[in-house]
Amino acid sequence: SIVGKSCIILRYIENNFSTNLMNSIGVDFKLKNIEIDNKKIKLQIWDTAGQERFRTITTSYYKGAHAILICFDITDRESFEHIRNWMADIDKFAKEGVLRILVGNKCDLEHARQVRKEEGNEIANKYGIKYIETSAKDTINIEDLFISTAKHLLSKQANNPVGGKGSQSGKTGIDLMNNNDQENSQNGGVCC
């Protein structure tokens, strides 16, 4: 499913972009150490496959996620239409109160846009979540997406400390989810 979620991760973790990535199979994850407000944070970023055949596997990862990024391709109306399905899965399988962010990727392809920015904002407002448009190719809003997510989680953790002294404070898991459950891509397996 070619919405570019693996490319978003690759751009953030390695500051690299490739048009030759294959579809995610099952689940993959990357780690990145960052510092926010003099606090060291280890981000665990889970890249779950969006194809229907992997749905049982990927939904099991929602339980432990602190944040879920629901990604769609602004040049692919069908990927946008699946947002309701992904939100229902999050309601069903994720812990209550998990941070959700809607991500419209490929904003560098304005000429091919099929989903207006206003539509992204409307559906995000409907669910009470943030909407951001990104481009892994042109590095638009990639850093902001992850840093703002981490800051929100830190703020949430400060307001609702869990586990006291022995807790894993400072460790944040972010589950990057794909929002297109087509079995096969028309682009020959290219991720972005």
N, C-alpha and C positions, 0 to 999 in steps of 0.2 A: 504494500500500500504506500503510495508515493506522495506523502504529504511533506516529507523532509524532516521528520523528527530525529532520525539518526544523524542527519547533517547538522541540525541545531546543536546536538550534543557534541559532535566532532568539532564544530566551530568554537563552542565554548571551552571544551577541555583542551584541545590541541591547536586552536586558532588555525584550523585547516578546513578546506572545502574540497569535496570530490564529487564528481558526477557519476562515479563508478561504484558507488556503494550498492550492495545487494539489499533486498528486503530483509528486515529483522525476522529471525526465526526464533519463536519462543520469547526469551527474555535475555537481555544483555545488560551489563551495568558498567559504569565508569565512576571513578572517584576523583574529587578535586578538593584540595585544601585551599581555603580562602581565609581572609581575615576581615572581620567587620567590627568596628568599634572596639578595636584591640582584643577581640575574641577570635581564637582560632577555631575554625569550623571545618569539618570534613563532610562534604556533600557526597551522598551516594545517589547517583542519578541512574534510575532504572529505565531502560528502553524496551518497552513491551511491543510485541508484534500486534498489528492491527487486523490481520486477516482473521476471518471468522473461525477458521480451523484451529487457531491458537487461543481463542477466547477463554476457554476453561482454564488454561494455564495462566494467562495474563491476569485474569480477575483475582486469582489467589494472591497476587502481589499487592493488591489495593489495601488490604488490611493493615499492613505495616507502613504504608506511605503517610508522610506528613503533609505532602502536597502532591497534587496531580495536575499536570499540564495537559489539557485536551487540545490536540493539534489538528488543524485542518489546513487544506491548501486553498488559498484564495482564488486560484485559477481552476478549481474543481468543485463545482456546485454540489456534486454527490457527497464529497467528504464533509461539507458543511451540513448537509441534511442528516448526517449520522450523529450529530451532537446530542440530540435527545436520547438516543440509545446509549451513548457513553455515559451521560448523566444518570440515566436509570441504573446502569451497572455500578456506578460509583455509589449511588444511594443504597444499592443492595449489598455491595461487598466491602466498601471502605468504612473506616471508622467514622463515627459522627464528628462533624466539625472539621474534617480534612479540608485543607486549603485547596481551592480549585481555581485554575487560571485558564482562560480560553486563549489559544494562540493561533492567529491566522498567519501562516507562513507563506513565503514567496512574494512578499510585498514589492520586491524588485521587478516583478512581472506585471506592472500596472496595465500594460496594453492587453494582457490576456485575462484580466480580472473578471471573475464570474460572481463573486460575493462582495457586495459593497461594504465599506467600512461601517456604515450605519447599521447594516444587518448584523454584523459581528457585535457591535455595541448593544443592539436591541436584545439579542439572545443572551448576552452576558448579563445585561440588566435584569432580564426575566429570571435568571438563576441567582442573581445577587453576587456575581463574580466579576473579576477584572478581565478586560480584554486588551490584548496587545498584538500588534502586527510585527512580524519579524522577517528578516531575510538572512538565511544562513550563508547564502552566496555572497552578499554584499555586507555582511556583518552588521545588519541593522537591528537594533534593540536586543541582541543576543545577550550581551553582558548584563544589561538592565533587567532582562527577564529573570535571570538566575539570582542576581544580587538582590533585587527587590523581593523575590520569593524568600530568599534566606533571611533578609531583614524582617520580613513579616513573620516568619517562623520564630526568629529570635525574640521579637516583641511578644508574640503569643506565649512563648515559653517563659519569658520574664513575668508575664501576668498570671500564668498558670503553671508554676513549677511542679514538676512531676518527679517523684522518687527520692527527693532530698539529696543527701550527700552522695549516695552510691549511684545516682542516676547517670545516664549517658548524655548529660547536657553538652551542647555543642555539636552533637551528631545529628544531622538532618538527612532524612531520606526523601528524595524527590523522584516521583514516578512519572516519567515522561511517556505519555500515552499517545497513540496514534488515533486519529479520528476518521478512518476510512477502512471499512471491512471488506473491501473487494478481495477476492482470492488471488487474482493475478493482475499484474500491471500491464498497461498498454505500452509502457516504456521499456520493456525487456528486462525488468528486474532492477533498473536503476533506482536508487533511493530518492534522489532529489530531482 
